[in-house]
Structure formats: structure tokens, C-alpha cells
Amino acid sequence: MKILVTGGAGFIGSNYIQYVLKKYPEDEIVNLDALTYAGNLENLKDVESNPRYTFVHGDIMDGILVNDLMKDIDAVVNFAAESHVDKSILDSSAFVRTNINGTLILLEAAKNNGCKRFHHVSTDEVFGSLEKGDPAFNEKTLYDPRSPYSASKASSDHLVRSYYHTHNLAITISNCSNNYGPYQFPEKIIPLFITNILEGKKIPVYGTGENIRDWIHVLDHCRAVDTILRKGKVGETYCVGGDAEKTNLEITNKVLELMGSDKNMIEYVEDRKGHDKRYAVDFSKIKSELDWEPEVSFEDGIKETVEWYKDNQEWLANIKNGKYQEYNQKHQNDKHV
């Protein structure tokens, strides 16, 4: 297959590109990324000279470019999204622009060019918040987004589904729990905590730290997306989880333990506005229908993740000092279609 990956210079997208190029020696990848602040071409150093990989610097809002790229594409995997909840609370406009309008432009181009498969990567946050003891989210859970970020992703899910019903576009959707692993931008909780400890800074914990999230290693998520793209039933949604519900305080203490630090490093801060209490994902559908389940235990995955960040402090430093942007600028026109 020739796959258009949008947002492929980000955390999950770059891991997915590396996964596909390694697993499928006949597949080709075109990576379309606008290189906003979280896009980092250093994530893809290992594949940038691969003849089966092409990077295109561009915005999914550029309808002419998107239509051009779609002409000889077999499948689309849409990772492109603004995804930081705190930023969506401060300014929602970029989230509406990219997550809703950008998805619409991709769908139109896919429809008009006879794209064989369109996979949309979404989040479990579209389902809202759970109380302790509530059953986990599944594919039939009603949408109840609580932040501008999750509302924009919910809207994009509905648009994608509408193109299946209205235009017979061969779509699938995945709603995944919290990812962690290599190449995650250090604004998110796990790399933020690791980075702060490396720099001798306090680690900020919202409220009392009792909010619960289900965690999945990014490579398990990549396997799930790949499985859905190749084997999933057209028009269907699949919930993807890691079977690892943890409170934020449990995550905090685990990172402190693995970094050899103590609880004196914790700084409790004012809780996030509208902070969802708990997410949990029932992935029984993708397990029973597509034979997928997470392979990386949280214990193993978090150890590997901490070690990766400790071993890649130059990568972290380049983000902190902005040098990754210089790398992006230097390499963004190396290949172009």
C-alpha cells in the first residue's frame, strides 16, 4: 500500500511510520505535516533516507495540496490534530481549525480521489468522564466531551462517520486511551515529569492526583491502528485500550521511583478546569473481531520509556532550546512530491 499519514512528525504518527516501514517492506509512506510546535522531524531521523518514505511540509487545511497528494494514495491514516487539553482551554480556535475543518478537507479529497481506506485516529476523551465503578467506555458509549479538545475530536468522528453513510467512503475510526512512550513531546505528563526530574525541577500534580487514566504503550497503539486499517470492517469504530488504569499520583510515584527521586519533588497545583475524573476503555471488540490486544505491560513499558528519555537527553534538550525547529527548517524540503 501507499499510505498518506497526516501528522506523521508528531509523537504517535512518527512511531507509526517507523512501525509500518519496518514491518511492510513493500509499503510506501507519504508524511504530511505542518510542523507546528509539536512536530519534530528528529523523530524520523532513522527513516528520512528511506526511498519508501516521503516527507511533505504542508497543512491539511491546504485543499489543493491535499487533493494532489491523494491522487495516487491507497489509504489515509489521520493523526493530524491539536491534542493538548490545557491549550484548548486557553484558545479553542486552532482545535476547531485542525481537528474539524482539516478532517473535512481530508475526507473530501479522499472521496473525490477514490481512496480505498480512510482511518481516523481519535480519543477516548470524546466519551466524557467516568466515576469509579462505572463500566469502561465501549463503541456504544454516548459521546459526552468535556473540553474544547475532546469536543473538536468528537465533531471530527461524526464527520468521518457521515462520509461512510452519505458517500460510501471506506472509513474506520479508533478511539484510544492515553499513550506513552518514545518521542512524546515533553508537555504531556510522563515526559514532563521525567524531564523536570532530570533538570532538578518540581513535578506539578493537578489537584490531589486522584484522576484516573487508562495507559497504552504507543507501539501497542500503532499495532492496533495497523490492524484496523488492514483487517477492520468498513464503517466500524474500535476502542483501543491498554488495560492499565492508573491514578495520576500512581504515575507520579512510579516515575519518581524509576528516576531515583522522592516525593519531595511533587508540587500540587490548582486542578485543571473541567478535569475529567476517570477514563477506562473496553477493548473487547477489537480483541474478539481482529485478534488484537496490548502486548506491552505498563510495568515494562514505563521502565523502557524512562530509560529512553534518559538515553536521549540531546533530543529533549533540542526541544527545550528550540534546536529541533532548526532541524525542521533544514530538512523540511529534503523530499517533496
BELGI-V882844 format. One record per residue. N is the residue number from 1. PHI is phi in whole degrees, -180 to 180 (* if undefined). PSI is psi as a letter, one per 30 degrees, with the letter a starting at -180 (999 if undefined). Layout:
BEGIN
N/PHI/PSI
N/PHI/PSI
END
This chain:
BEGIN
1/*/l
2/-107/j
3/-113/k
4/-89/j
5/-106/j
6/-96/k
7/71/h
8/-77/f
9/-93/f
10/-85/a
11/-59/d
12/-74/e
13/-59/e
14/-69/e
15/-64/e
16/-64/e
17/-61/e
18/-62/e
19/-62/e
20/-67/e
21/-63/e
22/-76/e
23/-81/e
24/-122/j
25/-66/f
26/-99/f
27/-78/l
28/-120/k
29/-124/k
30/-112/k
31/-104/j
32/-103/j
33/-145/k
34/-80/f
35/55/h
36/-72/a
37/-57/e
38/-93/f
39/-84/k
40/-141/j
41/-69/f
42/-64/f
43/-63/f
44/-117/g
45/-54/e
46/-68/f
47/-120/f
48/-64/f
49/-99/g
50/-70/k
51/-65/f
52/-91/g
53/-121/k
54/-130/k
55/-101/k
56/-123/k
57/-84/j
58/-172/l
59/-108/k
60/-65/f
61/-80/f
62/-87/j
63/-61/e
64/-66/e
65/-63/e
66/-60/e
67/-63/e
68/-60/e
69/-66/e
70/-75/f
71/-65/e
72/-124/h
73/-102/k
74/-88/e
75/-146/l
76/-120/k
77/-121/j
78/-98/j
79/-95/f
80/-60/k
81/-168/k
82/-82/k
83/-132/g
84/-94/j
85/-58/e
86/-59/e
87/-67/e
88/-69/f
89/-72/e
90/-75/e
91/-155/j
92/-85/f
93/-61/e
94/-65/f
95/-72/e
96/-66/e
97/-59/e
98/-78/e
99/-74/e
100/-101/d
101/-65/e
102/-64/e
103/-62/e
104/-61/e
105/-64/e
106/-63/e
107/-63/e
108/-60/e
109/-66/e
110/-64/e
111/-63/e
112/-71/f
113/-110/g
114/64/h
115/-59/k
116/-78/f
117/-154/k
118/-130/j
119/-108/k
120/-109/k
121/-92/j
122/-123/a
123/-133/l
124/-73/f
125/-67/f
126/-64/f
127/-88/f
128/92/b
129/-129/k
130/-110/l
131/-92/l
132/-59/k
133/92/f
134/-68/k
135/-64/l
136/-67/l
137/-60/k
138/-139/a
139/-65/f
140/-101/g
141/-64/k
142/-68/k
143/-72/k
144/-154/h
145/-65/k
146/-116/f
147/-126/l
148/-57/e
149/-60/e
150/-67/e
151/-65/e
152/-68/e
153/-71/e
154/-60/e
155/-60/e
156/-66/e
157/-59/e
158/-64/e
159/-61/e
160/-60/e
161/-64/e
162/-66/e
163/-72/f
164/-72/e
165/-73/e
166/-88/e
167/-116/g
168/59/g
169/-70/k
170/-80/i
171/-106/l
172/-140/l
173/-132/k
174/-124/k
175/-113/j
176/-111/l
177/-81/a
178/-62/k
179/-94/l
180/-147/l
181/143/a
182/-63/k
183/74/g
184/-78/k
185/-61/k
186/-77/h
187/-98/f
188/-85/l
189/-58/e
190/-69/e
191/-67/f
192/-62/e
193/-64/e
194/-61/e
195/-62/e
196/-60/e
197/-65/e
198/-60/e
199/-95/g
200/74/g
201/-99/l
202/-65/l
203/-110/k
204/-82/k
205/-117/k
206/-67/k
207/56/b
208/-100/f
209/80/g
210/-91/f
211/-64/k
212/-111/k
213/-130/l
214/-95/k
215/-110/k
216/-134/k
217/-70/k
218/-58/e
219/-72/e
220/-65/e
221/-64/e
222/-60/e
223/-62/e
224/-65/e
225/-60/e
226/-61/e
227/-63/e
228/-65/e
229/-59/e
230/-94/f
231/-126/f
232/-68/l
233/-80/k
234/-58/k
235/88/f
236/-98/l
237/-110/k
238/-129/k
239/-86/k
240/-123/j
241/-132/l
242/-108/g
243/56/h
244/-147/i
245/-76/k
246/-139/k
247/-74/l
248/-59/e
249/-70/e
250/-63/e
251/-61/e
252/-58/e
253/-66/e
254/-67/e
255/-64/e
256/-58/e
257/-61/e
258/-70/f
259/-91/f
260/70/h
261/-114/l
262/-121/l
263/-70/f
264/-65/f
265/-79/f
266/-79/k
267/-128/j
268/-76/k
269/-124/l
270/-56/k
271/-65/l
272/-66/k
273/-62/k
274/61/h
275/-66/j
276/-63/k
277/-75/e
278/-153/k
279/-120/k
280/-150/k
281/-125/k
282/-92/j
283/-102/g
284/-65/f
285/-67/e
286/-68/f
287/-70/e
288/-76/e
289/-87/e
290/-120/g
291/60/h
292/-110/k
293/-154/l
294/-64/k
295/-107/f
296/-95/j
297/-69/l
298/-62/e
299/-59/e
300/-70/e
301/-64/e
302/-71/e
303/-63/e
304/-62/e
305/-66/e
306/-59/e
307/-63/e
308/-61/e
309/-68/e
310/-66/e
311/-83/f
312/-124/h
313/-71/f
314/-67/e
315/-59/e
316/-63/e
317/-61/e
318/-65/e
319/-74/e
320/-63/e
321/-95/g
322/85/g
323/-66/f
324/-62/e
325/-67/e
326/-66/e
327/-63/e
328/-57/e
329/-62/e
330/-69/e
331/-104/f
332/-66/f
333/-112/g
334/-60/e
335/-132/k
336/-154/k
337/-103/999
END
